[in-house]
Amino acid sequence: MTVDKKYCSSSFLMYRTIVDRNKIFAEGVIPNISEIPQNRIPIHTSNELFETLKSKVEDFCRNHKTALCLSGGIDSAILAKFMPKGSVAYTFKYVVPGMLVTDETPQAAKYAKACGLKHRIIEIYWDDFENFAPVLMQHKGTPIHSIEVQIYKAALQAKEEGFDALIFGESADCLYGGMSNILSRDWTFGEFVDRYTFLKPYYVLKEYEMDLSPYKIYEKNGYLDVHAWNSHFFYKEGFNSYINACEFADMKFCSPYYETFLDVPLDLNRVRSGENKYLVREVFKKLYDNFEIPPKTPMPRPMNEWLKDWTGSVRDEFWPHCTDNMTGDQKWLVWSLERFLNLIEANNAN
């Protein structure tokens, strides 16, 4: 492996992962990144998806002491229907003094009640990010996605309560056409690079590298195959955040969607007409015929509020004032990268 801090820093800012597995931030700092699982189950219809999810949840609960992470969305709500009665379901709630934050707990509580589950709320504070981010970075060998902190906190609580496994609805969006904003139209290569790249490294780093190779893999006649991108590249980056947080807490990670793939062309007409994730929607309606499908919202993290007073990085590699006009999620990437680089230097000094 080659030490290349410039490449690794740039890659994290662009993609939240290190694309070239032969590059590392520092000697002995090896990224803990899993590859796409083998022997995934091909899915062609909503009936197949229904039966596969049901079987996966039942098998997992049979072999582990398992709890469910339940959001206000339909992906985990489907899995809740397959959990044994009396199982525990956890929902995250973000606590920001003086600010109203998107709260998924009321909707999740409705699902839990309909399924006969015990509903518990895990409150998330900024202090959790300060406390848990360094150890999660140490374990992963890279900076981290902000969702890893809350997943880790849930895993710690589940372990304390006697569980050894957590089930998530992770991967349904990227595998089954849930990323409706970027599936909404055809994107040229350049348009998609501009649209998707989380943070262009030249805004942050004095020395940077633009690795566009991931995009080029999915380019066809000047356009990006967005569904292929979602179901391969984005899918892998996403589930690694869950695996790292659970693994470090000694908690088994399970996502039944993650073990499947759509083996027929995605119907973009249905997605673009407002029926995103249509196979998952069909399964949901079979299980919750009296429920309305709620609007899709990303897992909320109030980074805009938490990082609004952060003055930005002071490291020499970073441009001064680079975070002045960034969103909270972009600031998190810089905050995470700076903390990770500081951590490497502290470890080397010891």
Secondary structure, DSSP 4 states (H G I P E B T S, - for coil): -EE-HHHHHHHHHHHSS-S-TTEESSTT-----PPPPSSPEEE-SHHHHHHHHHHHHHHHHHHS-EEEE--SSHHHHHHHHHSPTT-EEEEEEE--TT------HHHHHHHHHHHT-EEEEEEE-HHHHHHHHHHHHHHHTS---THHHHHHHHHHHHHHTT--EEE--TTHHHHTT--HHHHSS--BHHHHHHHH-SS-GGGTBSS-----HHHHHTEETTEE-HHHHIIIIIHHHHHHHHHHHHHHTT-EEE-TGGGEEE-S---HHHHHTT-TTHHHHHHHHHH-TTSPPPPP-PPP--HHHHTTT------TTBPTTTTTT--HHHHHHHHHHHHHHHHHHHHHH-
